[in-house]
Amino acid sequence: NPVIHGANLSITVLKPEIVQGKIIDQAGRVVKQQQWSVSAGTTSFSIDLNLLAKGTYFLELKGETIHERKQFVKQ
């Protein structure tokens, strides 16, 4: 944080599951969403953020065993 072109994420879960990711702007609008099938253990991937305008956003991750929301700044 901050990000310029993209973000690298690592998700650790105890069993395989589907994780939904959303990028939310400060007005509460979902500006990007993706879904990943993650294996037990740690899975790494990247999110392309080139098309986002500069500003503050939230990354929300939801799955069967994960629910996190992180703030980041796009430069």
For each residue, the residues with C-beta under 8 A, 3 or more apart:
1: 71 72 73
2: 72 73 74 75
3: 6 7 49 72 73 74 75
4: 49 74 75
5: 48 49 50
6: 3 46 47 48 49 50
7: 3 46 47 49 59 72
8: 44 45 46
9: 21 44 45 46 47 59
10: 42 43 44
11: 19 36 38 42 43 44 61 66
12: 41 42 43
13: 16 17 19 38 40 41 43 63 65 66
14: 40 65
15: 40 65
16: 13 37 38 39 40
17: 13 37 38 63 64 65 66
18: 35 36 37 38 63 64
19: 11 13 35 36 37 38 61 62 63 66
20: 33 34 35 61 62 63
21: 9 33 34 35 36 47 59 60 61
22: 30 32 33 59 60 62
23: 30 31 32 33 47 49 52 57 58 59 60
24: 28 29 30 31 57 58 59 60
25: 28 29 31 55 57
26: 55 56 57
27:
28: 24 25
29: 24 25
30: 22 23 24 33
31: 23 24 25 52 57
32: 22 23 47 49 51 52
33: 20 21 22 23 30
34: 20 21 47
35: 18 19 20 21
36: 11 18 19 21 43 45
37: 16 17 18 19
38: 11 13 16 17 18 19 43 63
39: 16 43
40: 13 14 15 16
41: 12 13
42: 10 11 12
43: 10 11 12 13 36 38 39
44: 8 9 10 11
45: 8 9 36
46: 6 7 8 9
47: 6 7 9 21 23 32 34 59
48: 5 6 51
49: 3 4 5 6 7 23 32 52 74
50: 5 6
51: 32 48
52: 23 31 32 49 55 57 74
53: 74
54: 74 75
55: 25 26 52 73 74
56: 26 71 72 73 74
57: 23 24 25 26 31 52 71 72 73 74
58: 23 24 69 70 71 72
59: 7 9 21 22 23 24 47 69 70 71 72
60: 21 22 23 24 68 69
61: 11 19 20 21 66 67 68 69
62: 19 20 22 66 67
63: 13 17 18 19 20 38 66 67
64: 17 18
65: 13 14 15 17
66: 11 13 17 19 61 62 63
67: 61 62 63
68: 60 61
69: 58 59 60 61
70: 58 59
71: 1 56 57 58 59
72: 1 2 3 7 56 57 58 59
73: 1 2 3 55 56 57
74: 2 3 4 49 52 53 54 55 56 57
75: 2 3 4 54
